[in-house]
Amino acid sequence: MVAGEVTVEQWLAAHGGAARRETLGAGTANTVERVWLAATETQPARSVVTKRGPDDATALTYERALLATEALALDAFGAAGLPVPGVLHREIAAVETSDETVLGGSPRDRAMSADVLALVLSHEPGVPLSEVEHASERPSPAEHGTLLARLHLAGTAARASERDELSLFGYPFRASTRSSSLRETFGKLIRNVVADAERWRVDLGGFGGPARDGVGSETSDALALVDELALFAAAFDEVTQPTLVHFDLWPGNLLVSGGHFTAVIDAERALVADPTADLASVALLEDVETWAADNAAFVNAYEKTAGCALLPDAAAMTRARLWSIYLGLIMFIETVPRAYEGDWVEPHRERVAAWITLNLEALRTGARDGQLSE
């Protein structure tokens, strides 16, 4: 692999040089820094954000080509006038192709990514919503719902562009996940994350039904979970419109100032799916049905702006729960390769496990009550 023409450090040097650096983004897969640039003849002193992707050896499968995906999503959302960081520079490496399979994907997967090693992004004003304590300083639920609708309208419109990466469901730069069928894509994503669990020896036995081989091994329990989730995947069949979704809209990725949103950041988990996928992070660690009932102002504003219902029927609710399970599995598994430490880790894993189980039980109850069919 040969480095591209301009590295991030060379770009920084050409734009005033790094006067000061601060590490950001605890817990993120990427290495993130805020960098203060000295003034130049054409630019005042300013700060930018640099991101460098994880090593493939420690990344989960979905985290391959992470920065190429983020740049694509930021370009698409920014083109629609949404408040997102601008992509100032991509550090790209040439790909040496061979017949060997790259860990977690084929050589084509890597070649499609253009192998974006690092990004330079504009630094956006505001503080994370997760750090805002007083209700008077938080955006209204209606503004929040409107923002989500605008993201989805932009994500749907992006497919009409000439970007082939947005024409199919799945991760834009991972060919092995892409399909014209969202049911097929979701099945691939679940199999990938279960394979990640097996690679990192994360026991998923507490989530699945009876093991397929009756032995109760970690592998058979994991496969049983894959099979069980497939029973509910018919809910994806009615989705024919691919939509680019952010998939990480927890309050830490929403910047606010003066009681209004100023930016949506960290689009690294973006993928082409359906709008219910974003409810997994909007209602993070909550029961999505209860959340929707308790947030009427959010839902009403979303539907007014989007021109369609957010959760119109049982199939949409099923999709929201399936996406919640998928995100929950990512969060449960990633604590191992990211080597999280501290007293917060075990309570966090317990909360995530409880969230996965809550959604699984809701799906099982719905199936018993005849609300779902294959």
Sequence and secondary structure as in RCSB ss.txt:
>XXXX:A:sequence
MVAGEVTVEQWLAAHGGAARRETLGAGTANTVERVWLAATETQPARSVVTKRGPDDATALTYERALLATEALALD
AFGAAGLPVPGVLHREIAAVETSDETVLGGSPRDRAMSADVLALVLSHEPGVPLSEVEHASERPSPAEHGTLLAR
LHLAGTAARASERDELSLFGYPFRASTRSSSLRETFGKLIRNVVADAERWRVDLGGFGGPARDGVGSETSDALAL
VDELALFAAAFDEVTQPTLVHFDLWPGNLLVSGGHFTAVIDAERALVADPTADLASVALLEDVETWAADNAAFVN
AYEKTAGCALLPDAAAMTRARLWSIYLGLIMFIETVPRAYEGDWVEPHRERVAAWITLNLEALRTGARDGQLSE
>XXXX:A:secstr
 EE SS HHHHHHHTT EEEEEEE TT SSEEEEEEE   SSS SEEEEEEE   TTTS GGGTTHHHHHHHHHH
HHHHTT     EEEEEEEE    SS BTTB HHHHHHTTTEEEEEEE   SEEGGG  SGGGS  HHHHHHHHHH
HHHHHHHGGGSS GGGSSBB TT GGG BS HHHHHHHHHHHHHHHHHHTT   TTTSSS TTSS  HHHHHHHH
HHHHHTTGGGGTT  S EEE    SGGGEEEETTEEEEE   TT EEE GGGGHHHHTTTS HHHHHHH HHHHH
HHHHHHSS SS SHHHHHHHHHHHHHHHHHHHHHTTTTT  STTHHHHHHHHHHHHHHHHHHHHHHHHTT    
